[in-house]
Amino acid sequence: MMMKEVANLMLLNGQSLQIDHFPNGELRVSPEILEQLVTAKDQMQLLTLRFETNEDLVVLLLLSQWLREEGFKSQALYMPYMPYSRMDRKVGRHLFSLQYITSFINAMHFEKVYVLEAHSQVTLALIDNVISLSYVNKLVQLAMNDMGFDEQLDVIVFPDKGAEERYRGAFPSNFRILYGEKIRDFDTGEVLELNVKGDGKAIRKALSVDDLVSRGTTFLQLAKACEALGIHDISLAVTHTENNLYSGTFFHHITRLYTTDALQPFLEQALVHPQITVYALPDINELYN
């Protein structure tokens, strides 16, 4: 379903949770409100974290602890986006942020942790009782229908080999596939160089697929590399889109961005942007089944 409005950030059993602040900025959560949202104590309580700021992690801790103290021992967590998922390795003296955040989540002892479109297998390996969810197949189908994708005339282009390995199975074997090879400066995140590999001849349109776009640097360079091959109609389908995307010349080279409401901050502009189509994520039960 196409998005019409911004979703709520923190949910308990699928219902919006009002979070207030004390005058000093500390969080204030009303137990009376929580009592209206819980189900029976012998049922699993589902917390949904739509991450926007680090404060959301504190809210999660407060809610999980309150539920446990009130006798709601069975809890599950659903994260449409896993915070800090891109810092998924130990490099030099850089902080292994994902490991620390997953340890924080594991300490809450959720019976199930649903993660949508994990950035890498490291996320799934570090979280206890994790269940991996994906929306990319549906998103790609929606994107191809909208852009009039023709497997004889058009091509799927992955930004790198990692994306190809994750998503190649979503496409029939007769689809034409290109992929990018990139060299990145780990300290700055800058893509220093990107080259497109594969048969780029006689292509009308291209659709690029990945889990996340931030500043769009990789996809901008990918688009320019495709343009050098004569492909000038390039669209992008990603589950997670960050707010950094609006600066720069990204939309000078990308025909259309297809994405979801998994990350909230970018939505206000996205919903009125002529080159962005946002789809509301379905209920977790639909994603899981």
C-alpha positions as CSV (number, residue, x, y, z in Angstrom):
1,M,0.0,0.0,0.0
2,M,1.3,3.4,-0.9
3,M,2.1,5.7,2.1
4,K,-0.3,8.6,2.8
5,E,1.0,9.7,6.3
6,V,3.9,9.2,8.7
7,A,3.6,6.2,10.9
8,N,4.1,6.2,14.7
9,L,7.6,5.4,16.0
10,M,7.0,3.2,19.1
11,L,4.3,0.6,19.2
12,L,3.1,-1.8,21.9
13,N,1.0,-4.7,20.5
14,G,0.5,-2.7,17.3
15,Q,-0.8,0.4,19.0
16,S,0.8,3.8,19.2
17,L,2.5,4.7,22.5
18,Q,2.6,8.3,23.7
19,I,6.0,9.2,25.1
20,D,6.3,12.5,27.1
21,H,9.3,14.2,28.8
22,F,9.9,15.8,32.1
23,P,11.1,19.4,32.2
24,N,14.7,18.2,32.4
25,G,14.3,16.2,29.2
26,E,14.1,12.7,30.9
27,L,11.5,10.4,29.5
28,R,8.1,10.0,31.1
29,V,5.9,7.0,30.3
30,S,2.4,6.8,31.8
31,P,1.7,3.3,33.3
32,E,-2.0,4.0,32.8
33,I,-1.4,4.2,29.1
34,L,0.7,1.1,29.1
35,E,-2.0,-0.8,30.9
36,Q,-4.5,0.0,28.1
37,L,-2.1,-1.5,25.5
38,V,-1.1,-4.8,27.0
39,T,-2.8,-8.1,26.5
40,A,-3.1,-11.0,28.9
41,K,0.0,-11.8,31.0
42,D,0.2,-15.2,29.5
43,Q,0.4,-13.8,26.0
44,M,3.4,-12.5,24.1
45,Q,3.7,-8.7,24.1
46,L,5.1,-7.2,20.9
47,L,7.3,-4.1,21.0
48,T,7.9,-2.3,17.7
49,L,10.9,-0.1,17.5
50,R,10.8,2.4,14.5
51,F,14.3,3.8,15.2
52,E,14.7,7.6,14.7
53,T,17.1,8.7,17.5
54,N,19.2,7.1,20.2
55,E,16.4,8.0,22.7
56,D,14.3,5.3,21.1
57,L,16.6,2.7,22.5
58,V,16.1,4.1,26.0
59,V,12.3,4.0,25.5
60,L,12.7,0.3,24.5
61,L,14.6,-0.5,27.7
62,L,12.1,1.2,29.9
63,L,9.1,-0.5,28.3
64,S,10.7,-4.0,28.3
65,Q,11.7,-3.6,32.0
66,W,8.3,-2.3,33.0
67,L,6.6,-5.2,31.2
68,R,8.8,-7.7,33.0
69,E,8.3,-6.2,36.4
70,E,4.5,-6.2,35.9
71,G,4.6,-10.0,35.1
72,F,4.6,-9.9,31.3
73,K,7.5,-12.3,30.9
74,S,6.9,-13.2,27.2
75,Q,8.1,-10.4,24.9
76,A,9.0,-10.0,21.2
77,L,10.7,-7.2,19.4
78,Y,10.1,-6.0,15.8
79,M,12.7,-3.7,14.2
80,P,11.9,-2.5,10.7
81,Y,15.4,-1.1,10.8
82,M,18.3,-2.4,12.9
83,P,20.2,0.6,14.5
84,Y,23.9,0.8,13.9
85,S,23.8,-2.1,11.5
86,R,26.4,-0.7,9.1
87,M,29.1,-0.7,11.8
88,D,29.2,-4.5,11.5
89,R,32.9,-5.3,11.8
90,K,35.9,-4.5,13.9
91,V,38.3,-2.3,11.9
92,G,41.3,-0.9,13.6
93,R,40.3,1.1,16.6
94,H,36.9,1.9,15.3
95,L,34.0,1.0,17.7
96,F,32.2,-2.2,16.8
97,S,28.9,-0.4,17.4
98,L,26.6,-3.1,16.1
99,Q,28.0,-5.6,18.6
100,Y,27.4,-3.2,21.5
101,I,23.8,-2.5,20.5
102,T,22.9,-6.1,19.9
103,S,24.4,-6.9,23.4
104,F,22.1,-4.2,24.7
105,I,19.1,-5.8,23.0
106,N,20.0,-9.3,24.0
107,A,20.1,-8.2,27.7
108,M,16.4,-7.7,27.5
109,H,15.8,-11.4,26.8
110,F,13.2,-11.2,24.0
111,E,11.8,-14.5,23.0
112,K,11.8,-13.4,19.4
113,V,13.5,-10.5,17.6
114,Y,12.2,-9.7,14.1
115,V,14.6,-7.8,11.9
116,L,13.6,-6.5,8.5
117,E,16.1,-6.5,5.7
118,A,19.3,-6.9,7.8
119,H,22.2,-5.0,6.4
120,S,24.4,-8.1,6.7
121,Q,24.5,-11.6,8.1
122,V,26.5,-10.2,11.1
123,T,23.3,-8.6,12.5
124,L,21.5,-11.9,12.4
125,A,24.5,-13.7,13.9
126,L,24.7,-11.3,16.9
127,I,21.1,-11.1,17.9
128,D,19.6,-13.9,20.1
129,N,16.4,-15.6,18.9
130,V,16.5,-13.5,15.7
131,I,14.0,-14.0,12.9
132,S,14.9,-12.4,9.5
133,L,12.2,-10.7,7.5
134,S,12.3,-9.4,4.0
135,Y,10.1,-7.1,1.9
136,V,12.4,-6.7,-1.1
137,N,10.6,-9.2,-3.4
138,K,7.4,-7.3,-3.0
139,L,9.0,-3.9,-3.3
140,V,10.8,-4.9,-6.5
141,Q,7.6,-6.3,-7.9
142,L,5.8,-3.0,-7.2
143,A,8.7,-1.0,-8.7
144,M,8.9,-3.1,-11.9
145,N,5.1,-2.8,-12.4
146,D,5.3,1.0,-12.0
147,M,8.2,1.5,-14.3
148,G,7.0,-1.0,-17.0
149,F,10.0,-3.2,-16.6
150,D,10.6,-5.6,-19.5
151,E,13.1,-8.4,-19.0
152,Q,14.0,-8.3,-22.7
153,L,14.8,-4.6,-22.8
154,D,15.7,-3.7,-19.2
155,V,18.3,-4.7,-16.6
156,I,18.7,-5.3,-12.9
157,V,21.9,-3.6,-11.6
158,F,23.3,-4.2,-8.1
159,P,25.5,-1.6,-6.5
160,D,28.0,-4.2,-5.4
161,K,28.6,-8.0,-5.2
162,G,27.2,-8.1,-1.7
163,A,23.8,-6.9,-2.9
164,E,24.0,-9.3,-5.8
165,E,24.6,-12.2,-3.5
166,R,21.7,-11.2,-1.2
167,Y,19.1,-10.4,-3.9
168,R,20.0,-12.3,-7.1
169,G,17.6,-15.1,-6.1
170,A,14.7,-12.7,-6.3
171,F,14.9,-12.6,-10.1
172,P,14.4,-15.3,-12.8
173,S,17.5,-16.6,-14.4
174,N,16.6,-15.0,-17.7
175,F,16.9,-11.5,-16.3
176,R,19.9,-9.5,-17.4
177,I,22.1,-8.6,-14.4
178,L,24.8,-5.9,-13.9
179,Y,26.7,-5.2,-10.7
180,G,29.1,-2.6,-9.4
181,E,32.5,-3.0,-8.0
182,K,33.4,-0.2,-5.6
183,I,36.3,1.0,-3.6
184,R,35.3,2.8,-0.4
185,D,37.3,4.9,2.2
186,F,36.2,3.3,5.4
187,D,37.0,6.3,7.6
188,T,34.8,8.7,5.6
189,G,32.4,6.3,3.9
190,E,33.2,7.9,0.6
191,V,33.0,5.7,-2.5
192,L,36.3,6.4,-4.3
193,E,35.6,4.5,-7.4
194,L,32.8,2.3,-8.9
195,N,32.8,0.3,-12.1
196,V,29.9,-1.6,-13.6
197,K,30.5,-5.2,-14.7
198,G,28.3,-7.2,-17.1
199,D,26.8,-6.8,-20.5
200,G,25.5,-3.2,-20.7
201,K,24.6,-3.2,-24.4
202,A,21.2,-2.1,-25.8
203,I,19.5,-1.5,-22.4
204,R,16.4,0.8,-22.1
205,K,16.0,1.0,-18.3
206,A,17.8,-0.1,-15.2
207,L,16.5,-1.0,-11.7
208,S,19.0,-1.1,-8.9
209,V,18.2,-3.0,-5.7
210,D,19.7,-2.9,-2.2
211,D,18.7,-2.8,1.5
212,L,19.6,0.9,2.2
213,V,20.5,4.2,0.8
214,S,22.0,7.0,2.9
215,R,23.6,10.0,1.1
216,G,23.2,8.2,-2.2
217,T,26.9,8.4,-3.1
218,T,27.2,4.8,-4.2
219,F,24.0,4.9,-6.3
220,L,25.0,8.3,-7.8
221,Q,28.3,6.8,-8.9
222,L,26.4,3.7,-10.1
223,A,24.0,5.8,-12.1
224,K,26.9,7.7,-13.7
225,A,28.7,4.5,-14.6
226,C,25.4,3.2,-16.2
227,E,25.1,6.5,-18.1
228,A,28.5,5.9,-19.5
229,L,27.1,2.6,-20.9
230,G,24.2,4.5,-22.5
231,I,21.6,3.7,-19.8
232,H,19.9,7.0,-18.8
233,D,16.7,5.7,-17.1
234,I,17.8,4.4,-13.8
235,S,15.5,3.7,-10.8
236,L,16.2,2.4,-7.3
237,A,14.3,0.0,-5.0
238,V,15.5,0.0,-1.3
239,T,13.8,-0.9,1.9
240,H,15.6,1.7,4.1
241,T,16.1,5.3,3.1
242,E,17.8,7.9,5.2
243,N,17.2,11.6,5.4
244,N,20.7,12.5,4.1
245,L,19.4,11.8,0.6
246,Y,18.0,15.2,-0.2
247,S,21.3,17.1,-0.4
248,G,23.4,16.9,-3.5
249,T,22.5,15.8,-7.1
250,F,21.1,12.4,-6.4
251,F,17.8,13.0,-8.2
252,H,19.5,14.5,-11.2
253,H,20.6,11.0,-12.1
254,I,18.0,8.7,-10.5
255,T,14.6,8.6,-12.3
256,R,12.6,7.3,-9.4
257,L,13.2,5.9,-5.9
258,Y,10.9,3.2,-4.6
259,T,11.2,2.7,-0.8
260,T,9.2,2.0,2.4
261,D,8.3,3.8,5.6
262,A,10.8,1.7,7.6
263,L,12.8,4.8,8.5
264,Q,10.7,7.8,9.5
265,P,12.8,11.0,9.3
266,F,12.9,11.2,5.5
267,L,9.1,10.8,5.1
268,E,7.9,14.3,5.4
269,Q,9.7,15.4,2.2
270,A,9.4,12.0,0.6
271,L,5.6,12.0,0.6
272,V,5.5,15.1,-1.6
273,H,8.7,14.5,-3.7
274,P,7.8,13.9,-7.4
275,Q,10.5,11.2,-7.8
276,I,9.9,9.1,-4.7
277,T,7.3,6.4,-4.2
278,V,6.9,5.3,-0.6
279,Y,5.1,2.1,0.3
280,A,3.7,1.3,3.8
281,L,5.2,-1.9,5.3
282,P,2.5,-4.5,5.8
283,D,1.7,-6.0,9.2
284,I,4.4,-8.1,10.7
285,N,2.3,-11.2,10.4
286,E,2.1,-10.7,6.6
287,L,5.9,-10.2,6.5
288,Y,6.5,-13.3,8.6
289,N,4.2,-15.7,6.7
